[in-house]
């Protein structure tokens, strides 16, 4: 009986930045749990499209550059038109621009905040309006352990992820009574393109691994269970949580 609560059958899930890395793993996990998938990214991943189709799920790709507000606004209406509804939104898209604080450019600051925070709000607002009409829905923001820390040479990213944590709690407070769950995942250090420079730095990579109690970097698939839980009826009484998935990083 309890396993039925984890089913996402007949749900439509939107995953931003879903064509690669953590987003790809999230999209596949939601599809395996039964959801139809809309991936939002600049370019389509045909292999992912085939995999999701092979699971018997509907798939659509919405091409959008989330640094451009006019394109961000069009995403949720496009998904609703193509797949008929929006039941789950995963705000995963994000960028990191690395530089010391004194050298950080305004362009890097603006681009990071636009994708990592502003787009998440615009998409959540649009999806939330649909979910309010439906009387239920799930929004999952992808934060980071940096939402609890300052990080090194990632000023805009740190501000953005702290902002995502705050946005998660604020939206949860507004919408919980309407049957909408807003929560966040806080991944630790995962082996993706986003962290490639750290992985290739022998000193930083070794120090990071030594700091993780689990003794390894995360793999994208390590997020699967947590995202399916938060997207499912099993998490109906979970609101405003920022859940670390970090190999124990925050427990150190």
C-alpha positions as CSV (number, residue, x, y, z in Angstrom):
1,X,0.0,0.0,0.0
2,X,2.7,2.5,0.9
3,X,4.5,1.9,-2.4
4,X,1.5,3.2,-4.2
5,X,2.0,6.6,-2.7
6,X,5.3,6.8,-4.5
7,X,3.7,6.3,-7.9
8,X,3.6,9.3,-10.3
9,X,1.3,7.7,-12.8
10,X,-0.7,10.2,-14.8
11,X,1.4,13.1,-13.6
12,X,3.1,15.7,-15.8
13,X,6.5,16.7,-14.6
14,X,8.6,19.7,-15.8
15,X,12.4,19.5,-15.3
16,X,14.5,22.5,-16.2
17,X,18.0,21.9,-17.2
18,X,16.8,18.3,-17.8
19,X,18.9,17.3,-20.7
20,X,22.1,16.5,-18.8
21,X,23.7,16.0,-15.4
22,X,21.5,16.1,-12.4
23,X,18.5,17.2,-14.4
24,X,18.7,14.2,-16.7
25,X,18.9,11.8,-13.8
26,X,15.9,13.6,-12.2
27,X,13.9,13.3,-15.4
28,X,14.6,9.6,-15.8
29,X,13.7,8.9,-12.1
30,X,10.3,10.7,-12.4
31,X,9.6,8.9,-15.6
32,X,10.4,5.5,-14.0
33,X,8.0,6.4,-11.3
34,X,5.3,6.9,-13.9
35,X,5.3,10.6,-14.9
36,X,5.2,12.1,-18.3
37,X,8.2,14.4,-18.8
38,X,8.8,17.9,-20.2
39,X,12.4,18.8,-20.4
40,X,13.4,22.5,-20.5
41,X,16.8,23.2,-22.0
42,X,18.5,25.0,-24.8
43,X,19.0,21.8,-26.8
44,X,17.2,18.5,-26.8
45,X,18.8,15.2,-25.7
46,X,17.5,12.6,-28.2
47,X,18.9,9.7,-26.2
48,X,17.0,10.8,-23.2
49,X,13.9,11.2,-25.3
50,X,14.3,7.6,-26.5
51,X,14.8,6.4,-22.9
52,X,11.7,8.0,-21.6
53,X,9.7,6.9,-24.6
54,X,11.0,3.4,-23.9
55,X,9.4,3.6,-20.5
56,X,6.1,4.2,-22.0
57,X,5.9,7.9,-21.0
58,X,5.1,10.9,-23.0
59,X,8.0,13.3,-23.6
60,X,8.3,16.8,-24.9
61,X,11.2,19.2,-25.1
62,X,10.7,23.0,-24.6
63,X,13.7,25.0,-26.0
64,X,14.3,28.0,-23.8
65,X,17.2,30.2,-22.7
66,X,16.4,30.9,-19.0
67,X,18.6,34.0,-19.0
68,X,15.9,35.6,-21.2
69,X,12.8,36.4,-19.1
70,X,10.5,36.4,-22.2
71,X,11.5,32.8,-22.9
72,X,11.1,31.8,-19.3
73,X,7.5,33.1,-19.2
74,X,6.6,30.9,-22.2
75,X,7.7,27.6,-20.7
76,X,4.8,26.6,-18.5
77,X,2.1,27.5,-21.0
78,X,4.0,25.6,-23.6
79,X,4.1,22.4,-21.4
80,X,0.4,22.7,-20.5
81,X,-0.5,23.0,-24.2
82,X,1.7,20.0,-25.2
83,X,1.0,17.6,-22.3
84,X,-2.3,19.0,-20.9
85,X,-1.3,19.8,-17.4
86,X,1.6,20.6,-15.0
87,X,1.6,18.6,-11.8
88,X,5.3,18.6,-10.8
89,X,7.9,21.3,-11.4
90,X,11.6,20.7,-10.7
91,X,13.6,23.9,-10.9
92,X,17.0,22.3,-11.6
93,X,18.6,24.6,-14.1
94,X,21.5,26.6,-12.8
95,X,25.0,27.9,-13.6
96,X,28.1,28.6,-11.6
97,X,30.5,31.4,-12.5
98,X,33.7,31.1,-10.5
99,X,35.9,34.1,-9.6
100,X,37.2,35.8,-6.4
101,X,34.8,38.4,-5.1
102,X,36.9,41.4,-6.1
103,X,37.0,40.2,-9.7
104,X,33.4,39.0,-10.1
105,X,31.8,40.7,-13.1
106,X,28.4,42.2,-13.1
107,X,27.5,40.1,-16.1
108,X,28.4,36.9,-14.3
109,X,26.4,38.1,-11.3
110,X,23.4,38.9,-13.3
111,X,23.4,35.7,-15.4
112,X,23.7,33.5,-12.3
113,X,20.9,35.2,-10.4
114,X,18.6,35.3,-13.5
115,X,18.8,31.5,-14.1
116,X,19.3,30.3,-10.5
117,X,16.7,32.4,-8.7
118,X,14.6,34.6,-11.0
119,X,13.7,31.9,-13.5
120,X,12.8,29.6,-10.6
121,X,10.3,32.2,-9.3
122,X,8.8,32.9,-12.7
123,X,8.3,29.2,-13.4
124,X,7.0,28.5,-9.9
125,X,4.5,31.3,-10.1
126,X,3.2,30.1,-13.5
127,X,3.1,26.5,-12.4
128,X,1.6,27.5,-9.1
129,X,-1.4,29.1,-10.8
130,X,-2.2,25.8,-12.6
131,X,-1.7,23.8,-9.4
132,X,-4.0,26.2,-7.4
133,X,-6.8,25.4,-9.9
134,X,-6.0,21.7,-9.6
135,X,-6.0,21.8,-5.8
136,X,-2.6,20.1,-5.5
137,X,0.9,20.1,-7.0
138,X,4.6,19.6,-6.2
139,X,7.4,22.1,-6.7
140,X,10.9,20.9,-6.1
141,X,13.8,23.4,-6.2
142,X,17.3,22.3,-6.5
143,X,19.4,24.2,-4.1
144,X,22.8,23.1,-2.8
145,X,24.8,22.6,0.4
146,X,26.0,26.1,-0.5
147,X,22.6,27.2,0.7
148,X,23.9,26.6,4.2
149,X,27.5,27.8,3.6
150,X,29.4,30.5,1.7
151,X,31.6,28.5,-0.6
152,X,34.8,29.6,-2.3
153,X,34.9,32.0,-5.3
154,X,31.2,31.5,-6.0
155,X,29.6,34.7,-4.6
156,X,26.6,34.8,-7.0
157,X,26.0,31.1,-6.7
158,X,26.0,31.3,-3.0
159,X,23.6,34.2,-2.9
160,X,21.4,32.3,-5.5
161,X,21.2,29.1,-3.5
162,X,20.5,30.9,-0.2
163,X,17.7,32.7,-2.2
164,X,16.4,29.4,-3.5
165,X,16.2,28.1,0.1
166,X,14.3,31.2,1.1
167,X,12.0,31.0,-1.9
168,X,11.2,27.4,-1.1
169,X,10.1,28.3,2.4
170,X,8.1,31.4,1.3
171,X,6.2,29.6,-1.4
172,X,5.5,26.7,1.0
173,X,4.0,29.1,3.5
174,X,1.8,30.6,0.8
175,X,0.6,27.5,-0.8
176,X,0.7,24.6,1.7
177,X,-3.0,25.2,2.6
178,X,-3.9,24.8,-1.0
179,X,-2.4,21.4,-1.4
180,X,0.8,22.5,-3.0
181,X,4.1,21.1,-1.6
182,X,7.2,23.3,-2.2
183,X,10.5,21.7,-1.1
184,X,14.1,21.7,-2.1
185,X,16.9,19.3,-2.6
186,X,20.4,20.4,-1.5
187,X,22.9,18.3,-3.4
188,X,26.5,18.2,-2.1
189,X,29.4,17.7,-4.4
190,X,28.2,15.7,-7.4
191,X,30.3,14.6,-10.4
192,X,28.7,16.6,-13.2
193,X,29.9,19.1,-15.9
194,X,29.1,21.9,-13.4
195,X,31.9,20.7,-11.1
196,X,34.3,19.6,-13.7
197,X,36.9,22.2,-12.8
198,X,36.9,21.0,-9.2
199,X,37.1,17.4,-10.1
200,X,40.2,18.1,-12.3
201,X,41.9,20.1,-9.5
202,X,43.9,17.3,-7.6
203,X,44.2,19.4,-4.4
204,X,40.6,20.6,-4.2
205,X,39.2,17.2,-5.4
206,X,41.1,15.3,-2.7
207,X,40.2,17.7,0.0
208,X,36.5,17.6,-0.9
209,X,36.4,13.8,-1.0
210,X,38.2,13.7,2.4
211,X,35.5,16.0,3.8
212,X,32.6,13.8,2.7
213,X,31.8,11.1,5.2
214,X,30.6,8.7,2.5
215,X,34.0,8.9,1.0
216,X,33.0,9.8,-2.6
217,X,31.4,12.4,-4.8
218,X,27.8,11.9,-5.6
219,X,26.5,10.4,-8.8
220,X,23.5,12.0,-10.5
221,X,21.4,8.8,-9.8
222,X,21.9,9.4,-6.0
223,X,19.2,12.1,-6.3
224,X,16.6,9.7,-7.7
225,X,15.0,8.5,-4.5
226,X,14.8,11.9,-2.9
227,X,13.2,13.6,-5.9
228,X,10.6,10.9,-6.4
229,X,9.7,11.1,-2.7
230,X,9.2,14.8,-2.8
231,X,7.2,14.6,-6.0
232,X,4.9,11.9,-4.7
233,X,1.9,11.6,-2.4
234,X,4.2,10.1,0.2
235,X,5.4,13.7,0.9
236,X,2.0,15.3,1.1
237,X,2.7,16.6,4.6
238,X,6.3,17.8,3.8
239,X,6.5,21.5,3.3
240,X,9.3,24.0,3.1
241,X,12.1,21.5,3.6
242,X,15.6,21.9,2.2
243,X,16.9,18.3,2.1
244,X,20.6,17.7,1.9
245,X,21.6,14.8,-0.4
246,X,25.3,15.1,0.2
247,X,27.0,11.9,1.5
248,X,27.0,13.4,5.0
249,X,28.8,16.7,4.1
250,X,26.5,18.8,6.3
251,X,26.9,16.4,9.2
252,X,30.7,16.8,9.3
